[in-house]
Amino acid sequence: MIKKYMDETNQGFMQYLGGLNLEKINDTSYEFSVEIKEMHLNTGKIVHGGFLSTIADTGMGTAAHRVSNDRRCVTINLDMKFITAAKLGEKLKGKVKILKKTRTLVFINCEITNNKEIIVSASGTWKIL
């Protein structure tokens, strides 16, 4: 059985990472934010790439779900470009843009910044189940 409601910004795996605040800006734009804590850092004392990938995937995936009339969506590809490092205490903002929605797919871009510079540029495709 496929669970219909899919907002995973503060459930499942994300609850162990501190959650994510996602808000709708308009029909094709969403934003999320997260504050960097010690648990998000790697041994080099910068934000772990896996955490950045997770928040991009969660933010874009939840936006795909919402734009698909609350139907479950799953990631079928995720492309990450790590541009600069994020550090402890920074507040990151993700801007999610729905590029196109078809009957079965949603194409999305996401840019994560620290209010000064781009940290990550991501894009992906979600399958509507």
N, C-alpha and C positions, 0 to 999 in steps of 0.2 A: 504494500500500500504506500502510495506517495503522499506525504504530508503536504497539504495545500499551502499553508502559511509558511513563508520561508525567510522572514527577516532574521538573519543570523548575526546581526551586528552586536548583540549582547548575549548570545546563546551559544551552546556547544563550545567548540574550540575557542571562539573569540572571548568568551567570559573569562578564560584563563589568561588572556592577554590584556585585559582591562577594558574591553568593549570599544565600540565605535559609535560616534554620534553622526547619523546620516539624515539629511533633510532635503526635501524636494525644493528646487528653485523654480523650475517650470517643467513643462512636459518632457523636455529632453536634457535637462541639467539637474544634477544633484551635487551636494557638497557633504563632506564628512570631515571630522576633526578628531585628533587624538594628541594627548600630551605624552612625550617620551619620558619613560620611567627607567629605573635601573634594570628592570627585568627585560627590557627591549634591546639592551646593548649586547654586543659581542665582546670577545676578550680584548679587542682593540679599543674598547670604550666608545664605539660609534654604533649607531642603530644597526641591528642585524638585518641582512638582506632578506632573510626568510620572514621577518616581521613585516617589512615593507611590502613584500609580495602578498602576504596574507591580508593586509589592510586594503591593498589595491583590489585583490580578488573579491574580498567581502563587500567592499563599497560598490564595485562594478556589478557584482552578482546580485546584490540586493536591488540595485537600480534596474537591472534586467528583469528581475521578478516583478517589480512594481509597474514597469512599462508594459509588461506582458499580462496585464489584468490579473495579477497575483498567481499566475501559473508558475510551477516550479521550473527553475532554470539551472543548468549545470554548465560549468566551464568546459569548453572543448579546446580552447587554446588561450594562452596568456603570454604576452611578450613584455619583458621588463627591461628598461634601460636605466641603470643606476648612474646618475649624473654627478652627484656630490654627496658627501656624508651628512647625516643628521646626528645631533648630539643630545645628551641628557638635558631635560628641562624644556626643550623646544616644543612648541605647539605646531603640529603638522596639519595642513589643510589639503584635502583631496578634492579636486574638481572633476566630476564625472560628466561625460558628454555622450549621450546616445547618438550614434552616427546614423544607424539604420536599423529598423526592425522589420523582419519579414514574417511570414506565417510560422516559421520554425526556428529562426535565428535572430540574435540581437548582437550588433557590432558596436563596441564601446571603446572610448579613449578615457584616460585618467591622467591627470598631472598632480603630483604631490609636491607641495612647497613648504618652506619654513618661514614664509612672509618676506624673505629676502631673495631666495633663489630656488630654482627647481631642484628637487632631491631625486625624484623618479618620474619617468614618463612611461606609461603603461598602456597597452591596448589588448583587447581580447574579443573572443566570440563566445556567446552563450547559446546553448541549445534549449529551446522551449519544450518541455515535456508535456 
